[in-house]
Amino acid sequence: MDTREASETVGTVLDAVGEAVIADRNFLETVLTGVLARGHVLIEDVPGTGKTLTARSLASALGLSFNRIQFTPDLLPGDITGSHVYNEQDREFEFNPGPVFANVVLADEINRAPPKTQAALLEAMGEKQVTVDDETRDLPEPFFVVATQNPIEQEGTFVLPEAQRDRFMVKTEMGYPDREGERELLDRRADRTTQAPTVDRVVDEREVTAIQNVVETVHVEDGLRDYVVDLGRATREDARVDVGVSPRGIQRLFEASRARAVVDGRDYVAPDDVKAVVHPTFDHRVVLSSEARVRGVEKEAVVDSVLGSVDVPAMPD
């Protein structure tokens, strides 16, 4: 598969998901960018905007297995990873895999579970494996997590620790649909016998991996590589920031930029690709100082300042 074929396939996947999910095209492109770059996606938005439908529809279009985990205060790590259960017939313990053993895992309202349970996903997200009772088991390939959280209702929730947030390649928001979109949702609900929108499979597991491999071949000029590094380092020099973007975050921007280039049908990264994904990649990694938080400084404003302070490299003819 070459870049042109990968881009056309990605476009077909986006069209299929867009028929079921009432959402901005750029939002869907951002989510798929994270998937193509072998990363994980955090969606933060109010309930009822279609986050769960987005994850389920994406899994269907990509022909991948899907599991949903509802995070609650009483959820245990073993409820995610699985555990060993005694088989009376064979008189031995056998492993009962948890819902994390799927290609696409929806961690719904991830911040409602305590940190110990949230941490159960850390190894899975970072190493694509889980360890239970000193036994390590590989997860399916491809594997990615789509996590959701509600930014408004904070009572009874647990803030995601820095290490957990850093595991997500991109963080994005769905936002409310426009008036036409909300009217379409109303029309769908007019007949309660109508089934929820479904998405047909567009590709399969093998093709998803092939597209991810195409992303790895996208060329990035030396000047753009320096640009990506300088953007990340500039976040650490801002007086409003306690903790800037980590080296992992810089790598994720590099990877996401290559994936975005494929979405746009190019085998090379342009500065616009970096700018298109820098907010979803950097914003959630920036930790503001106490003074900046009191003053109401937004992380987006910090990243905007960084974009304005770092010179954009000229592209060769």
Backbone hydrogen bonds, N-H to C=O, Kabsch-Sander energy under -0.5 kcal/mol:
donor,donor_aa,acceptor,acceptor_aa,energy
6,A,2,D,-2.5
7,S,3,T,-2.7
8,E,4,R,-2.3
9,T,5,E,-2.3
10,V,6,A,-2.6
11,G,7,S,-2.3
12,T,8,E,-1.9
13,V,9,T,-2.2
14,L,10,V,-2.6
15,D,11,G,-2.2
16,A,12,T,-2.2
17,V,13,V,-2.5
18,G,14,L,-2.5
19,E,15,D,-1.1
20,A,16,A,-0.6
20,A,17,V,-1.1
21,V,17,V,-2.8
22,I,20,A,-0.5
23,A,21,V,-1.3
28,L,24,D,-1.7
29,E,25,R,-2.4
30,T,26,N,-2.1
31,V,27,F,-2.2
32,L,28,L,-2.4
33,T,29,E,-2.2
34,G,30,T,-1.8
35,V,31,V,-1.6
36,L,32,L,-2.8
37,A,33,T,-1.8
38,R,35,V,-1.8
39,G,34,G,-3.1
41,V,145,V,-2.5
42,L,170,V,-2.4
43,I,41,V,-0.5
43,I,147,A,-3.5
44,E,42,L,-0.6
44,E,172,T,-2.4
45,D,43,I,-0.6
45,D,149,Q,-1.8
49,T,46,V,-0.8
54,T,50,G,-1.9
55,A,51,K,-1.9
56,R,52,T,-2.4
57,S,53,L,-2.7
58,L,54,T,-2.4
59,A,55,A,-2.1
60,S,56,R,-2.1
61,A,57,S,-2.6
62,L,58,L,-2.0
63,G,59,A,-0.5
63,G,60,S,-1.1
64,L,59,A,-2.6
67,N,104,V,-2.2
69,I,106,L,-3.3
70,Q,68,R,-0.5
71,F,69,I,-0.8
71,F,108,D,-2.3
75,L,72,T,-1.9
79,D,76,L,-1.2
80,I,76,L,-0.5
80,I,77,P,-1.5
81,T,77,P,-2.4
82,G,78,G,-1.8
83,S,96,N,-1.6
85,V,94,E,-3.1
87,N,92,E,-3.0
88,E,86,Y,-0.8
91,R,87,N,-1.9
92,E,87,N,-1.3
94,E,85,V,-2.8
96,N,83,S,-3.2
98,G,81,T,-1.5
100,V,80,I,-1.9
101,F,98,G,-1.7
102,A,100,V,-2.0
104,V,65,S,-2.4
105,V,103,N,-0.5
105,V,144,F,-2.0
106,L,67,N,-2.9
106,L,104,V,-0.5
107,A,105,V,-0.8
107,A,146,V,-1.9
108,D,69,I,-2.2
108,D,106,L,-1.1
110,I,107,A,-0.8
110,I,148,T,-2.2
112,R,109,E,-2.1
113,A,110,I,-1.2
117,T,114,P,-0.9
118,Q,114,P,-2.3
119,A,115,P,-2.6
120,A,117,T,-1.0
121,L,118,Q,-1.8
122,L,119,A,-1.1
123,E,119,A,-0.7
124,A,120,A,-0.6
125,M,121,L,-3.0
126,G,122,L,-2.6
127,E,123,E,-3.1
128,K,123,E,-0.7
128,K,124,A,-1.2
129,Q,123,E,-0.7
130,V,137,R,-2.4
132,V,130,V,-0.5
132,V,135,E,-2.7
135,E,132,V,-1.5
136,T,134,D,-0.5
137,R,130,V,-3.0
139,L,128,K,-2.1
144,F,103,N,-2.5
146,V,105,V,-2.7
147,A,41,V,-2.8
147,A,145,V,-0.6
148,T,107,A,-2.3
149,Q,43,I,-1.7
154,Q,152,I,-1.0
157,T,154,Q,-1.8
158,F,111,N,-3.9
164,Q,161,P,-0.5
165,R,161,P,-2.3
166,D,162,E,-2.5
167,R,163,A,-0.5
167,R,164,Q,-1.0
168,F,165,R,-1.3
169,M,40,H,-1.1
169,M,167,R,-0.6
170,V,40,H,-1.7
171,K,280,P,-2.1
172,T,42,L,-2.5
182,E,178,D,-2.5
183,R,179,R,-2.2
184,E,180,E,-1.9
185,L,181,G,-2.0
186,L,182,E,-1.9
187,D,183,R,-2.3
188,R,184,E,-2.0
189,R,185,L,-1.5
190,A,186,L,-0.7
190,A,187,D,-0.5
191,D,187,D,-0.5
191,D,188,R,-0.5
192,R,190,A,-0.7
194,T,191,D,-1.9
202,V,61,A,-2.6
203,V,61,A,-1.9
205,E,63,G,-0.5
208,V,204,D,-2.2
209,T,205,E,-1.9
210,A,206,R,-1.9
211,I,207,E,-2.4
212,Q,208,V,-2.3
213,N,209,T,-1.9
214,V,210,A,-1.7
215,V,211,I,-1.9
216,E,212,Q,-1.1
217,T,213,N,-0.5
217,T,214,V,-1.6
218,V,215,V,-1.3
219,H,267,D,-2.6
225,R,221,E,-2.0
226,D,222,D,-2.4
227,Y,223,G,-1.8
228,V,224,L,-2.4
229,V,225,R,-2.0
230,D,226,D,-2.9
231,L,227,Y,-2.2
232,G,228,V,-1.8
233,R,229,V,-2.5
234,A,230,D,-2.1
235,T,231,L,-1.0
235,T,232,G,-0.6
236,R,232,G,-0.6
236,R,233,R,-0.9
237,E,233,R,-0.6
237,E,234,A,-0.7
238,D,234,A,-0.5
238,D,235,T,-0.5
241,V,238,D,-1.9
242,D,287,V,-2.9
243,V,287,V,-1.7
245,V,232,G,-0.6
250,I,246,S,-1.9
251,Q,247,P,-2.1
252,R,248,R,-2.3
253,L,249,G,-2.0
254,F,250,I,-1.9
255,E,251,Q,-2.4
256,A,252,R,-2.9
257,S,253,L,-2.2
258,R,254,F,-1.6
259,A,255,E,-2.0
260,R,256,A,-2.4
261,A,257,S,-1.8
262,V,258,R,-1.6
263,V,259,A,-2.1
264,D,260,R,-1.8
265,G,262,V,-1.5
266,R,261,A,-2.9
269,V,219,H,-2.3
273,D,270,A,-1.4
274,V,270,A,-1.2
275,K,271,P,-2.3
276,A,272,D,-1.9
277,V,273,D,-1.1
277,V,274,V,-0.6
278,V,274,V,-1.2
279,H,275,K,-0.5
281,T,277,V,-1.7
282,F,278,V,-2.8
283,D,279,H,-2.0
285,R,282,F,-2.0
286,V,282,F,-0.9
286,V,283,D,-1.0
287,V,243,V,-2.7
288,L,286,V,-0.6
289,S,240,R,-2.6
293,R,289,S,-2.2
294,V,290,S,-2.2
295,R,291,E,-2.0
296,G,293,R,-1.0
297,V,292,A,-2.8
302,V,298,E,-1.3
303,V,299,K,-2.2
304,D,300,E,-2.3
305,S,301,A,-2.1
306,V,302,V,-2.0
307,L,303,V,-2.4
308,G,304,D,-1.9
309,S,305,S,-1.3
310,V,306,V,-1.6
311,D,309,S,-0.5
